[in-house]
Amino acid sequence: ATMAGNNPPRRRGIQAQQGRKRLLLPYALLLSLLSIVDSRLYAAASQSQSSSQCSLTDEEFTNDPALQTMDFDLGYGPQEFHAYVQPDVSQFYREPPGTRVAKRPLHTGWAAKFVNMSTQRVRLFWDPKNGSRGSPMSVMAPWNSAGTASFPRHAFYLTPVDDESVILARFEMTPPKAVYYYDPITVEGDEEATQRNLDRLTSQEFQAYQDHVSSRIFGKQYFEFTGREYLSLYPRNAPSHKIWRADYFGQEHWVTTKETHYVEMPPDEKLGSVVEKGSSRVLKDGDPRLLQEYRGQEDVLNMTLKVLSCAPRAFEIKDFLSQTEVNHILYLTTGMKLHRSTTAGDGAGYTERDSTRDTRTSQNTWVYRERDTVIDTIYRRAADLLRIDEALMRPRSKDEYPEMRNSGSLAEALQLVHYDPGQEYTAHHDFGYADFSRKDQPARFATLLLYLNEGMQGGATQFPRWVNAETREGLNVVPKLGNAVLFYSQLPDGNMDDWSHHAALPVQVGEKWLMNLWVWDPSYG
């Protein structure tokens, strides 16, 4: 086997007896195409079940202008792939291509992925390059991958899990290379040794190795066509969910939802946990919303998404949460009892919920959708924003999307994050790398950030590598109570978006409260 061309690995002298092994890759590709059809079916079904309206047609979602046809060859003949090609930065300003030049960001980090193309478990270390023991990062099972955000000239090394004194491989981060392979099977320049290594593999191991070699060949051609590293394992389907277009800065989309704001908090006896299961939770078009009497008078809530960044795709949604809903979230997650806003209404209706007291804070508190009706409403509203059927964001009955792998939710529980002065979250990615056994490669698809307070100094959400032609500085989003920010960790072609790098800048004065909602594609976990 040689990595120089498009030749898949083979076993000399046993091709006839094991011919079917050589057909596994085309068969896997066929299965991939079938799963694409399934994913499109349930995406279309989710749209038809929602009464929510939006400014884009299904065709405008599907025909993303950033997708271009890429010809590639894995050694089995020419094939086509619809690849994401980042538009010229001038188009982000609604100007002809070539009018502007993108600024190189001050932040020099990027995603680093390490692939274990061996039959043994290995341990990944960050190398301080001073002769001392490295910092353990991850353990990788055979054929699995691990990743982190890194910087130029950072170094890593691999050892066997049971003997850290043996260095199997060393890697030094060299941009723009993002994917680093540990491949003890192929011996460069020695075809005989390579063949002996291949012959030692079981049929299952040989198929796994072939999958990685083919993905590596594809990744090389993908980089030549798009200028990006392929961080997924080929083949990976395009996202099964819709992705909002981000054609230019300031572009706006609108979407409606019947999940209107709560303006008055229901009494505790009406807020109990959601006990209905599966399809019994479906609200039909003519049904009133849950606890409608405590919401505003409008029939629908109009949400506007404004493009903050085109690469990565990031949007701001003003007033996604009401003050009442924010107060309730903080009350649930911390035990905090808040002062009512002084802008109006003080006096009448004062309750214990409006008072203040010292309480504990938490860096990592989770709120599940079934906690109560208000939280359930927030999930339903988020589903409309994302153009996803709310049934996909909760456990489902057997008759709901029976074609899917499992009946679990695609959304995680809401995660509350609290920052004190000096605390931060340095630039990172939300996506990860699925176990090799998961051919559907589940990963985080979208992140919805919900801001629960404002007025602190510092604490902005930063996208340090956003593509623009004006500044090398990162794009800072200042928290504002009730607002939301949506961004995607996946590209429209199914690759992970390295540009989705983001950070929580240090809080300087005050404190910051934030809620994360992560949605996966094509499944959770």
PLY file of the C-alpha trace (Angstrom):
ply
format ascii 1.0
element vertex 525
property float x
property float y
property float z
element edge 524
property int vertex1
property int vertex2
end_header
0.00 0.00 0.00
1.25 3.46 -0.77
-0.03 6.76 0.48
1.40 8.57 -2.52
-1.47 7.64 -4.82
-5.09 6.56 -4.73
-4.34 2.87 -4.15
-6.21 1.10 -1.35
-4.31 -1.52 0.67
-4.46 -5.10 -0.57
-3.31 -8.52 0.51
-0.87 -10.12 -1.91
-1.58 -13.70 -2.93
-4.98 -13.91 -1.25
-7.05 -11.47 -3.26
-9.09 -14.26 -4.87
-9.98 -15.97 -1.60
-10.71 -12.71 0.15
-12.15 -10.77 -2.77
-15.18 -9.82 -0.76
-12.96 -7.88 1.66
-11.97 -5.65 -1.22
-15.67 -4.93 -1.86
-16.37 -3.76 1.68
-15.55 -0.14 0.94
-18.02 0.22 -1.98
-20.61 -1.59 0.13
-19.99 0.86 2.99
-20.45 3.70 0.56
-23.76 2.21 -0.55
-24.91 1.99 3.07
-23.86 5.60 3.51
-26.00 6.68 0.58
-28.97 4.79 2.00
-28.55 6.47 5.36
-28.44 9.84 3.62
-31.84 9.05 2.15
-33.16 8.08 5.60
-31.80 11.26 7.18
-33.39 13.41 4.49
-36.71 11.64 5.01
-36.89 12.38 8.70
-35.65 15.94 8.14
-38.48 16.48 5.67
-40.96 14.87 8.02
-39.89 17.10 10.89
-40.58 20.17 8.77
-44.05 19.00 7.79
-45.09 18.46 11.41
-44.24 21.99 12.52
-46.59 24.97 12.22
-43.63 27.30 12.52
-42.93 29.49 9.47
-39.63 31.03 8.32
-38.13 33.29 5.68
-36.29 30.56 3.74
-37.86 27.88 1.57
-36.75 24.26 1.78
-35.01 24.74 -1.57
-33.05 27.73 -0.22
-31.90 25.66 2.74
-30.93 22.73 0.52
-29.26 24.61 -2.34
-26.52 26.21 -0.29
-24.36 28.28 -2.68
-21.23 27.32 -0.73
-21.59 23.67 -1.80
-19.68 22.76 -4.95
-19.26 19.47 -6.79
-15.86 17.92 -6.11
-14.53 15.05 -8.23
-12.41 12.53 -6.34
-11.06 9.01 -6.74
-10.31 6.48 -3.99
-8.97 3.95 -6.45
-12.38 2.58 -7.43
-13.11 5.10 -10.17
-14.32 8.73 -10.28
-16.90 9.84 -7.71
-18.58 13.11 -6.79
-18.92 14.87 -3.46
-20.75 18.10 -2.63
-18.04 19.94 -0.71
-18.25 23.16 1.25
-16.01 25.80 -0.33
-15.73 28.97 1.72
-16.82 31.96 -0.39
-14.47 34.84 -1.10
-14.55 37.27 1.83
-15.75 40.05 -0.49
-19.08 38.27 -0.81
-19.58 38.62 2.94
-19.76 42.37 2.24
-22.03 41.86 -0.80
-19.21 42.88 -3.11
-17.71 41.12 -6.18
-15.09 38.42 -5.47
-11.58 39.81 -5.20
-12.68 43.23 -3.96
-11.39 42.58 -0.44
-8.74 40.44 1.20
-9.35 38.46 4.39
-7.33 39.47 7.43
-5.16 36.82 9.09
-6.50 36.41 12.64
-4.25 37.15 15.60
-5.35 33.86 17.13
-3.12 31.17 15.62
-4.77 28.07 17.06
-6.74 25.44 15.20
-8.14 21.94 15.64
-5.69 19.04 15.93
-6.95 15.51 15.36
-4.93 12.36 16.04
-5.87 9.06 14.38
-4.79 5.69 15.75
-4.34 3.40 12.72
-3.12 0.49 14.80
-4.45 -2.58 16.59
-3.36 -1.44 20.06
-4.66 1.07 22.57
-2.41 4.13 22.81
-2.16 7.12 25.10
-1.82 10.67 23.78
0.39 13.17 25.63
1.04 16.86 25.22
4.81 17.26 25.05
6.36 20.17 27.03
9.53 19.70 24.93
11.80 20.12 27.96
12.55 16.48 28.63
9.97 16.08 31.38
6.93 13.79 31.29
4.12 15.04 29.12
0.57 15.78 30.15
-1.83 12.90 29.37
-4.60 13.99 27.02
-6.53 10.91 25.95
-6.54 7.15 25.50
-7.36 5.98 21.98
-8.71 2.51 21.29
-7.64 0.79 18.07
-8.78 2.77 15.00
-10.17 5.60 17.12
-9.34 9.31 17.14
-8.88 12.10 19.67
-8.52 15.84 19.33
-7.84 19.15 20.98
-7.34 22.79 20.09
-3.65 23.48 19.56
-1.10 26.01 18.29
1.87 26.03 15.90
4.93 24.15 17.16
3.03 22.49 19.99
4.11 18.87 20.26
2.41 15.61 21.19
3.48 11.99 21.43
1.93 8.54 21.71
2.83 5.62 23.96
1.35 2.19 24.61
-1.24 2.42 27.37
0.75 0.07 29.61
4.25 1.51 29.02
4.71 5.26 28.91
8.48 4.90 28.44
8.03 3.73 24.86
7.43 6.53 22.38
5.48 5.22 19.42
5.20 8.47 17.48
5.80 12.19 17.86
3.87 15.01 16.24
4.68 18.70 15.93
1.81 21.00 14.96
2.49 22.48 11.56
-0.28 24.64 10.06
-2.40 24.16 8.09
-2.13 20.43 8.76
-4.77 19.42 11.30
-5.02 15.62 11.05
-2.08 13.50 12.24
-1.94 9.73 11.70
-0.18 7.03 13.67
0.23 4.31 11.05
2.59 1.46 12.00
1.19 -0.76 9.23
2.56 1.06 6.19
6.37 1.13 6.17
7.46 3.91 3.85
9.82 2.65 1.16
9.44 -1.01 2.14
6.58 -2.70 0.34
7.54 -6.15 1.64
7.35 -5.05 5.28
4.06 -3.29 4.61
2.65 -6.46 3.06
3.71 -8.56 6.05
1.94 -6.12 8.39
-1.20 -6.26 6.27
-1.16 -10.06 6.27
-1.12 -10.12 10.08
-4.41 -8.23 10.27
-7.69 -10.01 10.79
-10.42 -9.38 8.25
-12.07 -6.86 10.59
-8.78 -5.09 11.25
-7.98 -5.02 7.54
-11.35 -3.36 6.82
-10.76 -0.77 9.56
-7.31 0.00 8.19
-8.67 0.28 4.66
-11.38 2.69 5.87
-8.75 4.98 7.36
-6.49 4.80 4.28
-9.45 5.69 2.06
-10.44 8.57 4.36
-6.85 9.78 4.26
-6.84 9.72 0.45
-10.17 11.54 0.40
-8.91 14.12 2.90
-5.96 14.97 0.69
-8.22 15.63 -2.30
-10.73 17.49 -0.12
-7.97 19.83 1.11
-6.79 20.50 -2.44
-10.35 21.38 -3.46
-11.54 23.35 -0.41
-8.41 24.55 1.41
-9.69 22.89 4.61
-8.66 19.73 6.38
-11.28 16.97 6.47
-11.83 16.41 10.20
-14.51 13.75 9.81
-13.95 10.15 8.75
-15.02 9.65 5.15
-17.77 8.84 4.34
-19.82 11.04 6.68
-23.28 12.20 5.66
-24.20 15.83 5.26
-26.15 17.09 8.29
-29.69 15.78 8.39
-30.91 19.09 9.84
-31.22 22.44 8.13
-28.45 25.02 8.48
-29.35 28.71 8.26
-27.65 30.57 5.43
-25.00 33.14 6.29
-24.33 34.77 2.92
-23.30 38.21 4.18
-22.83 40.22 7.37
-26.04 41.62 8.76
-28.24 39.26 6.76
-31.48 38.58 8.62
-33.81 35.61 8.68
-37.08 35.33 10.55
-38.88 32.37 12.03
-42.14 32.18 13.95
-43.05 30.05 16.92
-46.23 29.54 18.90
-44.04 29.10 21.98
-44.50 32.70 23.11
-42.85 34.34 26.11
-43.94 33.80 29.67
-44.62 37.22 31.16
-45.93 36.01 34.50
-44.61 33.06 36.46
-47.19 30.30 37.01
-47.62 29.19 40.61
-45.44 26.30 41.69
-48.36 23.88 41.90
-48.90 24.27 38.14
-45.25 23.91 37.25
-44.66 20.30 38.17
-42.39 18.04 36.18
-43.51 17.02 32.70
-44.83 13.46 33.09
-46.31 12.85 29.64
-44.26 10.51 27.45
-43.48 10.33 23.75
-46.21 11.24 21.28
-48.60 12.26 24.08
-46.49 15.45 24.31
-47.24 16.53 20.75
-49.12 19.84 20.49
-51.22 20.12 17.35
-51.78 23.35 15.44
-55.13 24.11 17.06
-54.05 23.23 20.59
-53.37 26.02 23.08
-49.80 26.29 24.29
-49.03 24.94 27.73
-49.99 27.41 30.49
-51.05 29.90 27.81
-52.69 32.17 30.40
-49.27 33.13 31.80
-47.85 34.20 28.45
-48.06 37.34 26.38
-51.13 38.17 24.33
-49.52 37.60 20.94
-50.40 34.38 19.07
-46.88 33.87 17.75
-43.40 35.03 18.61
-41.31 36.29 15.70
-37.62 35.51 16.12
-35.03 37.29 13.98
-31.63 35.75 13.32
-28.97 38.30 12.37
-25.74 37.09 10.81
-22.76 38.06 12.96
-20.26 35.86 11.15
-20.37 33.97 7.85
-17.43 31.68 8.62
-18.12 30.28 11.13
-21.88 30.68 10.77
-22.99 32.60 13.84
-26.25 34.44 14.48
-27.68 36.70 17.19
-31.32 36.32 18.26
-32.59 39.17 20.40
-35.08 38.54 23.21
-35.11 34.78 22.81
-35.94 34.57 26.53
-38.16 36.86 28.56
-37.10 38.35 31.88
-39.58 36.03 33.59
-38.03 32.98 31.96
-34.49 34.07 32.86
-35.51 34.58 36.48
-37.08 31.15 36.55
-33.98 29.43 35.12
-31.73 30.98 37.73
-34.20 30.18 40.48
-34.33 26.53 39.45
-30.63 25.99 38.97
-29.15 27.89 41.89
-31.87 28.37 44.48
-31.37 32.08 43.89
-34.31 34.36 44.69
-34.18 37.44 42.52
-35.32 41.03 42.87
-38.05 41.86 40.45
-37.10 44.34 37.77
-37.50 47.94 38.96
-38.72 49.13 35.55
-42.39 48.49 36.30
-44.86 46.77 38.57
-43.11 46.85 41.94
-45.40 46.32 44.85
-48.42 44.33 43.74
-47.86 40.62 43.30
-44.57 40.54 45.23
-43.59 36.96 46.08
-40.76 35.13 47.77
-39.30 34.49 44.30
-38.50 38.20 44.02
-36.38 38.44 47.17
-32.62 37.93 47.38
-30.37 35.87 49.58
-26.87 34.47 49.48
-26.70 31.12 47.77
-24.26 28.68 46.27
-23.05 29.04 42.69
-22.28 26.18 40.35
-19.94 25.84 37.41
-21.87 22.96 35.94
-25.55 22.59 36.69
-27.89 20.74 34.36
-31.57 21.38 33.72
-33.53 18.72 31.90
-36.40 19.45 29.56
-38.85 17.54 31.75
-38.03 19.73 34.78
-41.18 21.80 34.23
-43.39 23.41 31.60
-41.32 26.59 31.24
-38.17 24.62 30.45
-40.17 22.45 28.03
-41.33 25.64 26.29
-37.73 26.82 25.84
-36.85 23.53 24.12
-39.88 23.81 21.83
-38.95 27.38 20.93
-35.36 26.32 20.23
-36.62 23.51 17.99
-38.58 26.02 15.89
-35.52 28.28 15.69
-33.39 25.37 14.47
-36.14 24.09 12.10
-36.20 20.74 13.92
-39.25 18.85 15.08
-39.47 19.18 18.87
-39.99 15.39 19.04
-36.34 14.98 18.06
-35.33 16.96 21.15
-36.93 14.55 23.65
-37.37 10.78 24.13
-39.85 9.50 21.54
-42.47 6.81 21.19
-41.81 3.85 18.91
-44.11 5.33 16.27
-42.15 8.62 16.15
-39.33 8.42 13.58
-39.07 4.62 13.70
-36.34 4.74 11.02
-33.91 6.43 13.40
-31.15 4.56 15.23
-32.71 5.09 18.65
-35.53 6.97 20.34
-33.36 9.25 22.45
-33.21 13.03 22.28
-30.79 14.78 19.93
-30.49 17.62 22.47
-28.53 17.60 25.69
-29.83 18.95 28.95
-29.42 22.70 29.37
-26.09 23.44 31.01
-25.73 26.42 33.31
-22.29 28.04 33.45
-21.29 30.70 35.97
-18.16 32.86 35.74
-16.66 34.89 38.58
-14.06 37.63 37.98
-10.96 36.19 36.38
-12.67 33.05 35.13
-12.75 32.20 31.45
-13.00 29.38 28.93
-10.19 29.55 26.41
-10.78 28.97 22.69
-12.14 25.49 22.01
-14.48 23.52 19.78
-17.77 21.95 20.81
-17.50 19.00 18.41
-15.65 15.78 19.14
-14.81 12.54 17.32
-17.12 9.55 17.50
-16.03 6.01 18.26
-14.86 4.25 15.11
-17.66 1.69 15.50
-20.25 4.44 14.96
-20.37 4.73 11.20
-22.92 7.55 11.47
-20.31 9.59 13.42
-22.59 11.44 15.84
-21.29 14.84 16.91
-22.51 18.15 18.23
-24.15 20.01 15.38
-25.38 23.33 16.78
-24.81 25.36 19.93
-27.40 27.80 21.27
-26.02 30.16 23.92
-28.60 31.79 26.18
-27.46 34.86 28.10
-28.96 35.19 31.58
-27.48 38.52 32.68
-25.66 41.57 31.37
-23.64 44.55 32.56
-20.47 42.72 33.55
-17.11 43.98 32.33
-15.46 41.43 30.08
-17.09 38.06 29.62
-17.81 38.37 25.89
-18.24 35.31 23.70
-15.44 35.47 21.16
-15.00 33.84 17.77
-11.25 34.43 17.37
-10.92 33.15 13.80
-13.98 34.64 12.11
-13.31 35.45 8.46
-13.48 39.16 7.69
-11.58 41.88 5.84
-11.44 44.57 8.54
-9.63 43.36 11.64
-7.35 40.63 12.93
-9.13 40.75 16.28
-11.74 38.20 17.23
-15.47 38.83 16.95
-16.79 39.65 20.44
-20.45 39.17 21.32
-21.37 41.11 24.46
-23.86 39.25 26.68
-27.30 40.81 26.90
-30.01 39.35 29.11
-32.47 37.24 27.15
-30.47 37.25 23.91
-29.19 34.10 22.24
-26.33 33.23 19.90
-26.56 30.30 17.51
-23.57 28.80 15.75
-22.85 25.54 13.96
-20.05 23.05 14.62
-20.66 21.22 11.34
-20.38 22.41 7.76
-23.13 21.80 5.20
-21.07 18.94 3.70
-20.76 16.99 6.97
-17.22 18.05 7.86
-16.54 19.58 11.26
-16.09 23.37 11.15
-12.63 24.20 12.48
-13.59 27.90 12.29
-16.23 27.32 15.02
-13.45 27.93 17.55
-14.93 30.07 20.35
-14.01 31.33 23.79
-15.56 32.89 26.87
-13.34 35.88 27.62
-12.40 36.54 31.26
-14.93 38.37 33.40
-13.22 41.45 34.80
-15.90 42.95 37.02
-19.18 41.37 38.06
-20.31 37.88 37.12
-21.68 36.07 34.10
-24.53 33.57 33.81
-24.89 31.56 30.64
-26.91 28.57 29.48
-25.78 26.18 26.72
-28.04 24.01 24.59
-26.23 21.49 22.39
-27.99 19.63 19.58
-26.40 16.62 17.89
-26.49 15.23 14.37
-27.39 12.63 13.24
-27.91 11.18 16.73
-26.79 11.85 20.29
-23.75 10.05 21.63
0 1
1 2
2 3
3 4
4 5
5 6
6 7
7 8
8 9
9 10
10 11
11 12
12 13
13 14
14 15
15 16
16 17
17 18
18 19
19 20
20 21
21 22
22 23
23 24
24 25
25 26
26 27
27 28
28 29
29 30
30 31
31 32
32 33
33 34
34 35
35 36
36 37
37 38
38 39
39 40
40 41
41 42
42 43
43 44
44 45
45 46
46 47
47 48
48 49
49 50
50 51
51 52
52 53
53 54
54 55
55 56
56 57
57 58
58 59
59 60
60 61
61 62
62 63
63 64
64 65
65 66
66 67
67 68
68 69
69 70
70 71
71 72
72 73
73 74
74 75
75 76
76 77
77 78
78 79
79 80
80 81
81 82
82 83
83 84
84 85
85 86
86 87
87 88
88 89
89 90
90 91
91 92
92 93
93 94
94 95
95 96
96 97
97 98
98 99
99 100
100 101
101 102
102 103
103 104
104 105
105 106
106 107
107 108
108 109
109 110
110 111
111 112
112 113
113 114
114 115
115 116
116 117
117 118
118 119
119 120
120 121
121 122
122 123
123 124
124 125
125 126
126 127
127 128
128 129
129 130
130 131
131 132
132 133
133 134
134 135
135 136
136 137
137 138
138 139
139 140
140 141
141 142
142 143
143 144
144 145
145 146
146 147
147 148
148 149
149 150
150 151
151 152
152 153
153 154
154 155
155 156
156 157
157 158
158 159
159 160
160 161
161 162
162 163
163 164
164 165
165 166
166 167
167 168
168 169
169 170
170 171
171 172
172 173
173 174
174 175
175 176
176 177
177 178
178 179
179 180
180 181
181 182
182 183
183 184
184 185
185 186
186 187
187 188
188 189
189 190
190 191
191 192
192 193
193 194
194 195
195 196
196 197
197 198
198 199
199 200
200 201
201 202
202 203
203 204
204 205
205 206
206 207
207 208
208 209
209 210
210 211
211 212
212 213
213 214
214 215
215 216
216 217
217 218
218 219
219 220
220 221
221 222
222 223
223 224
224 225
225 226
226 227
227 228
228 229
229 230
230 231
231 232
232 233
233 234
234 235
235 236
236 237
237 238
238 239
239 240
240 241
241 242
242 243
243 244
244 245
245 246
246 247
247 248
248 249
249 250
250 251
251 252
252 253
253 254
254 255
255 256
256 257
257 258
258 259
259 260
260 261
261 262
262 263
263 264
264 265
265 266
266 267
267 268
268 269
269 270
270 271
271 272
272 273
273 274
274 275
275 276
276 277
277 278
278 279
279 280
280 281
281 282
282 283
283 284
284 285
285 286
286 287
287 288
288 289
289 290
290 291
291 292
292 293
293 294
294 295
295 296
296 297
297 298
298 299
299 300
300 301
301 302
302 303
303 304
304 305
305 306
306 307
307 308
308 309
309 310
310 311
311 312
312 313
313 314
314 315
315 316
316 317
317 318
318 319
319 320
320 321
321 322
322 323
323 324
324 325
325 326
326 327
327 328
328 329
329 330
330 331
331 332
332 333
333 334
334 335
335 336
336 337
337 338
338 339
339 340
340 341
341 342
342 343
343 344
344 345
345 346
346 347
347 348
348 349
349 350
350 351
351 352
352 353
353 354
354 355
355 356
356 357
357 358
358 359
359 360
360 361
361 362
362 363
363 364
364 365
365 366
366 367
367 368
368 369
369 370
370 371
371 372
372 373
373 374
374 375
375 376
376 377
377 378
378 379
379 380
380 381
381 382
382 383
383 384
384 385
385 386
386 387
387 388
388 389
389 390
390 391
391 392
392 393
393 394
394 395
395 396
396 397
397 398
398 399
399 400
400 401
401 402
402 403
403 404
404 405
405 406
406 407
407 408
408 409
409 410
410 411
411 412
412 413
413 414
414 415
415 416
416 417
417 418
418 419
419 420
420 421
421 422
422 423
423 424
424 425
425 426
426 427
427 428
428 429
429 430
430 431
431 432
432 433
433 434
434 435
435 436
436 437
437 438
438 439
439 440
440 441
441 442
442 443
443 444
444 445
445 446
446 447
447 448
448 449
449 450
450 451
451 452
452 453
453 454
454 455
455 456
456 457
457 458
458 459
459 460
460 461
461 462
462 463
463 464
464 465
465 466
466 467
467 468
468 469
469 470
470 471
471 472
472 473
473 474
474 475
475 476
476 477
477 478
478 479
479 480
480 481
481 482
482 483
483 484
484 485
485 486
486 487
487 488
488 489
489 490
490 491
491 492
492 493
493 494
494 495
495 496
496 497
497 498
498 499
499 500
500 501
501 502
502 503
503 504
504 505
505 506
506 507
507 508
508 509
509 510
510 511
511 512
512 513
513 514
514 515
515 516
516 517
517 518
518 519
519 520
520 521
521 522
522 523
523 524
